[in-house]
Amino acid sequence: MDEILDDIDRWRAVGQRVAVARVVDIEGSGPRDPGAAMAVNQEGEVAGSVSGGCVEGAVVGEALELLGGRRGPGITTFGYSDDEAFAVGLTCGGTIHLFVEELDW
């Protein structure tokens, strides 16, 4: 999370809303360990990584839906057997569980 704090501070300083996605669990092989985090501002700019690049695009979409009020905070799962995850490149054979929420501090 430390690696994204500068970007979060910069975005918040100019009034941007920010969503944060954090890896909270993995099953099997996962590209990043629990605790890995990614921040997305309301313009779609990204800092950090939750999957080494393989599902980041889908996570940005989830974050923007949250910031746009089209979904609430909660767990999002990507796994090898999940058609969407496979389509966006999670081929490591595992499942990752992310908690996505709007930053409120």
N, C-alpha and C positions, 0 to 999 in steps of 0.2 A: 504494500500500500504506500510505503514511503516514496516510491518512484513516481507516483502520480500526484502527490500533494502540491508540488509547484504549479502544475497545470490547473488543478482544482482551485487553488488560491487565485491564480490569474483570471480564470473564468468567473469566479464569484466576485472578484473585485470590479468587474464590468457588468455585473447583474445577470450573468448567465445562470440558468437552472442546470443542475447536474444530476445525473443518475450514476449509481455505482453498482457494478456487478462483481460479486465475489464468489470464488469457488468455495463451496461449503462441504463438499464430499465428492469422492470419486469411487467408482466401482471398477475393478480391473485396472487396465492400463489407462492412464490419463496424461495429457500433455503438460499440465501444470498441477502443482500440489494445492491442497486446501489453503486458503489465505490469499492466493493470487487474486489480483483485483484489476479492474478496468473501469475507467470513468468515461462518460459520454456527456457532452454538453448539448443544449437544445438545438445547436446548429449542426450536430453530428460529428463534431471533432472528438477524437479519441485519444486517451492516454492509458498506457498499461496494456496488459494482455491476460486473458483467462484461459487461452488454449494454444498459445504459440502460433496463432493465425488461422487455425482450421475452422473455427466457428465465430470468429469475431464479427463478421458481417451480420449474422443472425442476431448476435447479442446487441449490436448497435440498433437493429430494428426493434428488439424488445425494449431497450432503454428509451428510444424515441416514442414508442407507444405509451410507455409509462409517463414520460414527460408531457405527452399530448393528452393524457387523461383517458386513453383507450384501454388501459389495463391498470391493475393495482400492483403494489409491491408483492413479491413472493418468489417462490422457487421455480426455476426454469431448468429443464433437464434436456441434455443432448447425449445420445448414445449411439452405438454402432447399429443397433437394430431400429433406431428411429430414422425413418425415411428422410426427414428434413435434415437431421444431423449428417447423415451420409451424403446428402446432396451438397451440403456446405463444406464437407471435407473431413469430418471426424471419423477417420478410418483406423484409429489406434486400437480399436477393439474394446474400449472401455466406455463408461458412462460418466459424465460430469454433471454435477448439480450446482447451479448458481443461484444465489440470492440476489435479486435485482430490486433496488429501492432508490428513491430520490434522496439526495443528500440534503439534510435539513439543519446543518450547523453553520 
